[in-house]
Amino acid sequence: MKKLIVSLAIVVAVVAGGWFVLNNMQGGGVSPEALLEKMQENMADVNSAKINMLVNLEGEFASDLIPIGDVAGMLGGGDTVAEAKTGKLVFEMNGAMERKEEDKSPISTLDIKVDYESGENVGSLQAAIRALEKATYFKLSEINLEVPEDMKVMVNAVKGAVSDKWIKNEKKDESEDVDMEDGLEKEMTPGEEIENILEDTPLFLFEKEISGETIHGTRTSHISAKFNPEALNAIMLENKEFADDEAKAKTEKMIEQVAGLDIGLWIGKKDALLYKLDVRGPIVSEEEGVDGMVNASMELYDHNKSVEVEEPETFSTVEEVMQQVMGAVLFGSMGNMNFDASGEGMELPAMPDFDELPMDSMEVNLDSINFDN
């Protein structure tokens, strides 16, 4: 299942994170091939945009689309046995982002909604993110997840601590790192590597022009295309280190599948900016027990218009929330204590050793979310 999520994440990353390297033009009357080529030169000049994204994944899966069982097993509870299930995942994201300065994370205001079905289990989650220059704030609401009975104390503790409140995550002060790196050759960021690759290699291969359509008040050309396998290989395979030959082979298979997806692009006829992108097609893996279809769509508009992000007036820190979660877990467990018949003591329910939990792998570093890279 993790491989599936990684595969989809790369597709979405190419769609959502790589849009800044697709590019701009003045004047009309050009061929659709030239328009597609020009777009890949001009979107690098786009520093801000409003975004609407919808990703729909459904089919047969040998594990949960939301890996509740994996998390439960990691915390010492739940059943992690995989079985084939009909599943559906719907991810929606709306908002705007703007890069104010070079080498700085963009500011953004994003609202996210996730709905899923996995066999008979259903769930939903809503989240809001407000990223400013020195801190990122996030808020979770409508947390409805199907979990094993022995996970309910933990989940209820988390829900009570985070639901409908802003949580502040301080951004790391990068000034010290800059001082330490003076005189040293800086490594290219992933975004810079991709940009260099796409200077010489097109990301999309033109197939045909379908129609002319108006998107957010702008006349566009609707073009069908495919991802370029040569570009995908350069981005995802070449000069990359893999744990073993099997991991490399899986990446090669993933590239083959991604290259087979159907791509639709809506490009402004006068400015050659990207206004809409669709990605559709099968996601199949016998090894992972996956036989599904992905249907992803993204709209971009109000290019290069200033974005305002309001800082929440009240909030909790990540540290305060973690303390509240741990306290709620302990008190919730005390409510489930079992007293023995002799009255000599009580039996505490099994609790995970939080000092040994792989928190580094579970942590979400919101500062690292960079849609320009």
C-alpha positions as CSV (number, residue, x, y, z in Angstrom):
1,M,0.0,0.0,0.0
2,K,2.9,2.4,0.8
3,K,4.2,1.8,-2.7
4,L,0.8,2.8,-4.1
5,I,0.7,6.0,-2.1
6,V,4.3,6.8,-3.2
7,S,3.3,6.3,-6.8
8,L,0.3,8.5,-6.5
9,A,2.3,11.1,-4.5
10,I,4.8,11.3,-7.4
11,V,2.0,11.8,-9.9
12,V,0.5,14.5,-7.9
13,A,3.9,16.0,-7.2
14,V,4.6,16.2,-10.9
15,V,1.2,17.8,-11.4
16,A,1.1,20.1,-8.3
17,G,4.7,20.6,-7.5
18,G,6.0,20.8,-11.1
19,W,3.6,23.4,-12.4
20,F,6.2,26.2,-11.8
21,V,8.4,24.8,-14.5
22,L,5.8,24.7,-17.2
23,N,6.0,28.3,-18.8
24,N,4.6,31.8,-20.8
25,M,4.1,33.7,-24.1
26,Q,2.7,36.9,-25.6
27,G,0.6,36.9,-28.8
28,G,-1.5,34.3,-30.5
29,G,-1.9,32.4,-33.7
30,V,0.6,29.7,-32.9
31,S,0.3,26.0,-33.3
32,P,-0.9,23.8,-30.4
33,E,2.5,22.1,-30.4
34,A,4.3,25.4,-30.1
35,L,1.8,26.5,-27.4
36,L,2.6,23.4,-25.4
37,E,6.4,24.0,-25.8
38,K,6.0,27.7,-24.9
39,M,4.1,26.8,-21.7
40,Q,7.1,24.8,-20.6
41,E,9.2,28.0,-20.7
42,N,6.9,30.5,-19.0
43,M,5.3,29.0,-15.9
44,A,8.8,29.4,-14.2
45,D,7.9,33.1,-14.1
46,V,4.6,32.4,-12.2
47,N,5.2,33.1,-8.5
48,S,1.6,32.9,-7.3
49,A,-1.8,31.3,-8.2
50,K,-5.1,30.2,-6.9
51,I,-5.5,26.4,-7.0
52,N,-8.4,23.9,-7.1
53,M,-7.4,20.3,-7.0
54,L,-9.5,17.1,-7.0
55,V,-8.0,13.6,-6.9
56,N,-10.3,10.5,-7.1
57,L,-8.9,7.0,-6.7
58,E,-11.1,3.9,-6.7
59,G,-10.8,0.2,-7.4
60,E,-9.8,-3.0,-5.7
61,F,-7.0,-2.8,-3.1
62,A,-5.3,-5.4,-0.9
63,S,-5.0,-2.9,1.9
64,D,-6.8,0.2,3.3
65,L,-6.5,3.4,1.3
66,I,-6.1,5.1,4.7
67,P,-3.6,2.8,6.5
68,I,-5.4,2.8,9.9
69,G,-4.4,-0.8,10.4
70,D,-0.7,-0.1,9.8
71,V,-0.8,2.8,12.3
72,A,-2.7,0.6,14.8
73,G,-0.1,-2.1,14.5
74,M,2.7,0.4,15.0
75,L,1.0,1.5,18.3
76,G,0.5,-2.0,19.5
77,G,-3.1,-2.7,18.6
78,G,-5.4,-3.4,15.7
79,D,-5.4,-6.0,13.0
80,T,-3.0,-5.4,10.1
81,V,-3.9,-8.4,8.0
82,A,-4.4,-7.3,4.3
83,E,-7.4,-8.4,2.4
84,A,-8.8,-7.4,-1.0
85,K,-11.3,-4.6,-0.7
86,T,-13.2,-2.2,-2.9
87,G,-12.0,1.2,-2.0
88,K,-12.4,4.9,-2.9
89,L,-10.4,7.9,-1.9
90,V,-11.4,11.5,-2.8
91,F,-8.9,14.3,-2.0
92,E,-9.9,18.0,-2.5
93,M,-7.7,21.0,-2.1
94,N,-8.6,24.7,-2.6
95,G,-6.6,27.8,-1.9
96,A,-3.7,30.0,-3.1
97,M,0.0,30.3,-2.6
98,E,2.7,32.8,-3.4
99,R,6.5,32.8,-3.3
100,K,7.5,36.3,-2.1
101,E,11.3,35.7,-2.1
102,E,13.8,33.4,-3.7
103,D,15.0,30.5,-1.4
104,K,12.0,31.1,0.9
105,S,9.1,28.8,1.4
106,P,5.9,30.1,-0.2
107,I,3.0,31.6,1.9
108,S,-0.3,29.8,1.4
109,T,-3.8,29.4,2.5
110,L,-5.2,25.9,1.7
111,D,-8.3,24.0,2.7
112,I,-8.3,20.2,2.3
113,K,-11.0,17.5,2.5
114,V,-10.5,13.8,2.4
115,D,-13.3,11.1,2.1
116,Y,-12.6,7.4,1.8
117,E,-14.3,4.1,1.7
118,S,-12.5,0.8,2.3
119,G,-14.8,-2.2,2.2
120,E,-17.5,-1.4,4.8
121,N,-15.4,1.2,6.5
122,V,-15.9,4.9,5.7
123,G,-14.2,8.0,7.0
124,S,-13.6,11.7,6.4
125,L,-11.2,14.5,7.5
126,Q,-11.0,18.2,6.9
127,A,-7.9,20.3,7.3
128,A,-6.8,23.9,6.9
129,I,-3.3,25.2,6.4
130,R,-2.1,28.8,6.8
131,A,1.6,29.1,6.0
132,L,3.3,32.4,6.7
133,E,6.9,33.5,6.6
134,K,7.8,32.5,10.2
135,A,5.2,29.8,11.1
136,T,2.7,27.4,9.7
137,Y,-0.7,27.0,11.3
138,F,-2.9,23.9,10.7
139,K,-6.3,22.9,11.9
140,L,-8.1,19.6,11.7
141,S,-11.9,19.1,11.8
142,E,-14.6,16.5,11.1
143,I,-12.2,13.7,12.0
144,N,-14.3,10.6,11.4
145,L,-12.2,7.4,11.2
146,E,-13.1,3.8,11.6
147,V,-10.5,2.3,14.0
148,P,-10.1,-1.0,16.0
149,E,-11.6,-1.0,19.5
150,D,-8.1,-0.9,21.2
151,M,-7.2,2.2,19.2
152,K,-10.2,4.3,20.3
153,V,-8.6,5.8,23.4
154,M,-5.7,7.1,21.3
155,V,-7.9,8.4,18.5
156,N,-10.3,10.1,20.9
157,A,-7.3,11.7,22.7
158,V,-6.0,13.1,19.4
159,K,-9.4,14.3,18.3
160,G,-10.0,16.1,21.6
161,A,-6.6,17.7,21.4
162,V,-6.6,18.9,17.8
163,S,-10.2,19.2,16.6
164,D,-11.2,22.7,15.4
165,K,-8.2,24.5,16.9
166,W,-5.3,26.2,15.2
167,I,-1.9,24.6,15.9
168,K,1.3,26.5,15.4
169,N,4.4,25.0,14.0
170,E,7.4,27.4,14.1
171,K,9.6,27.5,11.0
172,K,13.3,26.9,11.5
173,D,15.5,29.9,11.4
174,E,17.6,29.4,8.3
175,S,20.1,32.2,9.0
176,E,22.5,29.9,10.9
177,D,22.5,27.4,8.1
178,V,23.3,30.1,5.6
179,D,26.3,31.2,7.7
180,M,27.6,27.7,8.0
181,E,27.2,27.2,4.2
182,D,29.2,30.3,3.3
183,G,32.1,29.4,1.1
184,L,30.6,25.9,0.4
185,E,29.1,24.9,-2.9
186,K,25.3,24.5,-2.3
187,E,23.6,21.4,-3.6
188,M,20.7,21.9,-6.0
189,T,17.3,21.5,-4.6
190,P,14.9,18.9,-6.1
191,G,13.1,21.7,-7.8
192,E,16.2,23.1,-9.4
193,E,17.2,19.6,-10.6
194,I,13.8,19.2,-12.3
195,E,14.0,22.7,-13.8
196,N,17.4,21.9,-15.3
197,I,16.2,18.6,-16.7
198,L,13.1,20.2,-18.3
199,E,15.2,23.0,-19.9
200,D,16.3,20.4,-22.4
201,T,13.6,17.7,-22.1
202,P,9.8,18.3,-22.5
203,L,7.7,16.9,-19.7
204,F,4.7,16.4,-22.0
205,L,4.5,14.9,-25.5
206,F,1.9,16.5,-27.7
207,E,-0.9,14.2,-29.1
208,K,-3.7,16.5,-30.5
209,E,-5.7,19.6,-29.9
210,I,-9.2,18.8,-28.8
211,S,-11.0,22.1,-28.6
212,G,-10.9,25.7,-27.5
213,E,-12.5,26.4,-24.1
214,T,-12.9,29.2,-21.6
215,I,-11.4,28.6,-18.2
216,H,-11.9,31.2,-15.5
217,G,-12.6,33.8,-18.1
218,T,-9.5,33.0,-20.2
219,R,-9.7,31.5,-23.7
220,T,-7.6,28.3,-23.7
221,S,-6.6,25.5,-26.1
222,H,-7.5,22.0,-24.7
223,I,-4.6,19.7,-25.7
224,S,-4.2,16.0,-25.0
225,A,-0.7,14.7,-24.2
226,K,1.3,12.0,-22.5
227,F,4.1,12.3,-19.9
228,N,7.4,12.0,-21.6
229,P,9.2,8.7,-20.4
230,E,12.6,10.3,-21.0
231,A,11.8,13.2,-18.6
232,L,10.3,10.9,-16.0
233,N,13.4,8.7,-16.2
234,A,15.7,11.7,-15.7
235,I,13.6,13.0,-12.8
236,M,12.8,9.7,-10.9
237,L,15.5,7.2,-12.0
238,E,18.7,8.6,-13.3
239,N,21.4,9.4,-10.7
240,K,19.2,8.1,-7.9
241,E,20.2,5.7,-5.2
242,F,18.0,2.6,-4.6
243,A,18.1,0.2,-1.6
244,D,18.2,-2.8,-4.0
245,D,17.5,-3.9,-7.5
246,E,13.8,-4.7,-6.6
247,A,13.2,-1.1,-5.5
248,K,14.7,0.2,-8.8
249,A,12.6,-2.3,-10.8
250,K,9.4,-1.0,-9.0
251,T,10.3,2.5,-9.9
252,E,10.8,1.6,-13.5
253,K,7.4,-0.1,-13.6
254,M,5.8,3.0,-11.9
255,I,7.4,5.2,-14.6
256,E,5.9,2.9,-17.3
257,Q,2.4,3.3,-15.8
258,V,2.7,7.0,-15.3
259,A,3.8,7.4,-18.9
260,G,0.6,5.6,-20.0
261,L,-1.8,8.0,-18.2
262,D,-3.9,10.3,-20.3
263,I,-3.1,14.0,-19.8
264,G,-5.3,16.9,-20.6
265,L,-4.0,20.5,-20.6
266,W,-5.8,23.8,-21.0
267,I,-3.3,26.5,-22.0
268,G,-4.1,30.2,-22.4
269,K,-4.0,31.1,-26.1
270,K,-2.5,34.6,-25.4
271,D,-0.3,34.1,-22.4
272,A,0.5,30.3,-22.7
273,L,-0.1,29.8,-19.0
274,L,-1.5,26.6,-17.6
275,Y,-5.1,27.0,-16.4
276,K,-6.2,23.3,-16.0
277,L,-4.6,19.9,-16.0
278,D,-6.2,16.4,-15.9
279,V,-4.5,13.1,-15.3
280,R,-6.5,9.9,-15.9
281,G,-5.8,6.2,-16.2
282,P,-5.3,2.8,-14.6
283,I,-3.1,2.2,-11.6
284,V,-2.4,-1.6,-11.6
285,S,0.1,-3.7,-9.6
286,E,-0.3,-7.4,-9.1
287,E,2.5,-7.4,-6.5
288,E,0.8,-4.8,-4.4
289,G,-2.7,-6.1,-5.0
290,V,-3.9,-2.9,-6.7
291,D,-6.3,-2.6,-9.6
292,G,-7.7,0.9,-9.7
293,M,-8.3,4.1,-11.6
294,V,-7.0,7.6,-10.8
295,N,-8.7,10.7,-12.0
296,A,-6.9,13.9,-10.9
297,S,-7.8,17.4,-11.9
298,M,-6.1,20.8,-11.1
299,E,-7.1,24.3,-12.0
300,L,-4.7,27.3,-11.7
301,Y,-5.8,30.9,-12.1
302,D,-5.1,34.5,-11.0
303,H,-1.5,33.9,-11.9
304,N,1.0,36.3,-10.3
305,K,-1.7,38.1,-8.2
306,S,-0.8,38.8,-4.6
307,V,-2.0,36.3,-1.9
308,E,-3.0,37.5,1.6
309,V,-2.8,35.0,4.5
310,E,-4.4,35.8,7.8
311,E,-2.6,34.7,11.0
312,P,-5.0,33.0,13.4
313,E,-5.6,35.1,16.6
314,T,-5.7,32.1,18.9
315,F,-3.7,28.9,18.6
316,S,-1.9,26.1,20.5
317,T,1.7,25.0,20.0
318,V,2.6,21.5,18.8
319,E,4.2,20.8,22.2
320,E,1.0,21.8,24.0
321,V,-1.1,19.5,21.8
322,M,1.3,16.5,22.4
323,Q,1.1,17.0,26.2
324,Q,-2.7,17.1,26.0
325,V,-2.8,14.0,23.8
326,M,-0.5,12.0,26.2
327,G,-2.6,13.2,29.2
328,A,-5.8,12.2,27.6
329,V,-4.4,8.8,26.7
330,L,-3.4,8.1,30.2
331,F,-6.6,9.3,31.8
332,G,-8.6,7.4,29.1
333,S,-6.7,4.2,29.9
334,M,-7.3,4.7,33.6
335,G,-11.0,4.6,32.8
336,N,-10.5,1.2,31.3
337,M,-8.6,-0.3,34.3
338,N,-9.5,-3.8,35.3
339,F,-9.5,-4.6,39.1
340,D,-8.7,-8.2,40.1
341,A,-11.1,-10.1,42.3
342,S,-8.7,-10.3,45.3
343,G,-8.6,-6.5,45.6
344,E,-4.8,-6.6,45.8
345,G,-4.3,-4.3,42.8
346,M,-5.4,-3.4,39.3
347,E,-4.4,-4.4,35.9
348,L,-3.4,-1.6,33.6
349,P,-4.2,-2.0,29.9
350,A,-1.2,-2.4,27.6
351,M,0.2,0.9,26.5
352,P,2.8,1.6,23.8
353,D,6.2,2.7,24.8
354,F,6.2,6.2,23.3
355,D,10.0,6.5,23.7
356,E,10.3,3.7,21.2
357,L,7.7,4.9,18.7
358,P,9.2,5.9,15.3
359,M,8.0,9.5,15.7
360,D,10.5,10.8,13.1
361,S,8.8,8.7,10.4
362,M,5.4,9.8,11.6
363,E,6.2,13.5,11.8
364,V,4.8,15.8,9.2
365,N,7.2,18.6,8.4
366,L,4.9,21.3,7.1
367,D,7.9,23.6,6.4
368,S,9.1,21.1,3.8
369,I,5.9,21.4,1.7
370,N,7.1,23.4,-1.2
371,F,4.9,23.5,-4.3
372,D,7.6,25.2,-6.3
373,N,9.9,22.2,-5.9
